[in-house]
Amino acid sequence: MKSKAIGIDLAKNVFQVCGVSEHIKPQFIKKIKRHALIEFMLQQPPTTVFMEACYSSSYWAREIEELGHTAKLIPAQHVTPFVRGNKNDRNDALAIVEASQRPYIRFVPIKTAHQQEIMCLHRVRDRLIKNKTATSNQARGLLSEFGIIFDLGKKAFISGMKNVIANEQTSFRLKTIMTDLFDEYQTLLNRIEKIEDELVLFIKQSTHGKILLSIPGIGTIITSASFGRFAQYRCN
């Protein structure tokens, strides 16, 4: 029997799948293991499949659409009001379907693999920047205990660290500590620059990117982030 809609509560290993009739009455609610989900959906007549927008939802949406279904992603905050009773996977799957049938629901665009790759670069870059800042702050803090203070900014830090390491009056132990910290800082800096080079390459491959980049105040990071967040900005 064809379901009017199917709701899937996504998880790492075991998914809860709920199919409903024309009157939004459950036809089935079952647990399906990750490796069996595609086979199960392949056996279902083409229908609309709803999922909460989460970390793996775009991947599953693409996989399910390749099977002939229509996939739609619902923001999590739109699903919560429709959870009946205790919050569990079974009730979440039913709530996803019920929320999907409400008027004026705005669905989240499904990201392409290309868009997700760009967002991966941004997330890795964010982490590296935090590590770089932490490394420079630690070096500044340790040197301040020896009366050595740098001006603010990357250039002042790099210049100051080089001077400390090259200074003959710096003890061997302190010089070794600062050399290790400075090597770590430069490694992080190089990795960040490589990621930014990749983001520039993404932009050059897209006419949309060139248009966005021509806007005053819009740079590489904002332009490439827009590719990852909005479906309409895709590389040609």
N, C-alpha and C positions, 0 to 999 in steps of 0.2 A: 504494500500500500504506500502510495506516495505521500510524503509529509509536506505540508504547506511550508514549514520552516524547520530548521534544525539549529539548536543552540549547543555550542560546545564550550565547556568550562576547561580552559587550557591548563596544563600542568607539565611537570617535567617527565613523568613516567606513566601516570594513569589519568585519562581524561574522562569526564562525565559528559555523555551525549544525550540530548533530549530532542525527540521529534514530536511535533504537534500537528493536529488536524486543522481543517479550515476554521474551526471554532476555538482554536488555541487550547485544545484539550490534549494532554500528553498521550501519544501513541506508544512511546517507549522512553524509558530513562535507564541508561545502562552505563557501566564502566567499561572503558576500552583502553587497552594498553597502547603505548605510543607506537610500537611497531605494527599494530593491527589497525590503526585509525584509517590509513589510506585505503586498505583493502575493504574496510567497512563502508567508507564513503563511496568507493567505486561501485558497490552493490546498490546504492541508493539512487532512485530516479533523480534527474536534475532538479534542484530546488535552491532556495536561498539559505545560506548558512551564516549564522551570526556568532560572533565571538567578542569578548572584551578586548579592547586595545591594550596589549601588554608587550612584554619583551620579545615574545616569539610569534605574536599574532600575524604580522605581515608575512612571515615565512609560511605559516600554515594556510593563510588566505591564498597565497600564490599557488601552493600545492593543490588546494581544494578546487581552485578555479580551473586548473589544468585538467581536472576530472570532469569538467562540464557544469559545475555548480557556480552559483553566484555567491561570492563571499563579501560580508560587510562587517566592519569593526565598530563597536559601540564604546564610547568613553565609559570608564568604570563608574564614574559618579552618576551616570544615567541608569545604571543597572541596580545599584544598591537599594533604592526605594522599593524595588519589586521583589526583594528576597522575602520569602514566607518562612516564618518560624526561625529556627536556629540557622546560622550561616554555615553551610557545608557545601560540598561540591554538587550534590544532587539539587539542592535548592538554588544554587547559583546558576546552574544550567537552565533551569526553568525560568529563572528571573531574566536571563539574557534574552530568551525568546519573547517573554511578555514585554520587556522594555522595547524590543525591536518593533513591536506592532503599534506603539504609541505614535501619534502624529507629531510632526515637528522635531523628530529625533534627528540630530546631526551626526552622521557617521564620520569616522576617521579615515582619511585616504590611506590606501594600502601602499606601503613603501616598496619600491623595487629593490632588487639586490644591490643595484648600483647606488641608490640613495643610502642604504644601510651601510655600505662600505665607507661612504663619505662620513657618516655619523660615527662610525668606528674610529676613523682617523681623528675626528674632533675629540672624542672621549679619551683616546690615548694621549692626545696633545694636552688636554686639560690636566690629566694626571702628571704628565712630565713637567708641566709648568709649576704645579704644586710642589713637586719634588725639587725642582730647581730653586724655587723660592725658599724652601725649607733648608736646602744646602747652603745657600748664600747667607741666610739668617743665622744659621748655626756658626758658620765661619766668622761672621761679624761679631757674634756674641762671644765666642771664644777669644778672639783677638782683643776685644774690648777689655778683657781681664788683664791683658798685658799693656794696656794703654794705647792700643793701636785702633784708630777710628777711621773709617772711610766715609766719603761723601755718598749720598744716595745715588742710585742708578747703576745700571749694568756696566757701563764703561768705567765708572769710578771703582766698582768692585773688582773688575778684571785687572785694571791697572794697579790697584792696591795689593791684590793677591800676588801679582808678579813681583812687585817691589819687596814684599815680605819674604817670598821664597828666594829671591836673588840677594837679599841683604845678608852680608857676612855676619852681622851681629845677631841674627836670628839663630836661636839654638837648634841643634840638629833634630831634636825630638819635635819641637814646634814646627820646624820646617817640613818634617816628614808628614805630620798631621795635616798641615795646610796644603801640601802637595797632593795628598790623597783627596782632600775635599775639593780642591781646584780641578783635579782630573775628573772627578765625578760631576762637577758643575759643567765642565766643557763637554763631557759626553752627553749629558742631558740637553745641553744647548744644541749640539749637532743633531741629535735625534729630532728635536723640535723643528729645526730648520729643514730636515729631510721631509717631515710630514707636511710642512707648509709648502715645500716645492711640489709635492704630490697634489695638494689642494689647488695650487696655481695651474697645474696641468689639467685638472678636472674643469676648471673655469675656461681655459683656452679651447677646450673641446666643445664648448656650448655657446651658441649665439645668445642665449638668455644670460649666461654669465657675463659676457662682454657688455651687454646692455646694463646689467646691474652695476658692474664695475665702473661704468661711466658716470654714475650718480655721485655727486660730491658727498664725501663722508662715508661712502660704502667701500670697504676694502675686501681683501681676499677672504678673511675669516668669515665675515658676515655673508658675503656672496656664496661661498661654498656651503655654509650652514643652511642657507635657504634651499639649496638643492636637496639636502637630507631631510628637511622638515616639511617641505611642500611639494606635492606630487606634480604641480604644473612646471616645476623647474627641473627638467630632465635634460641630460646631455644628448646631443644629436647622434 
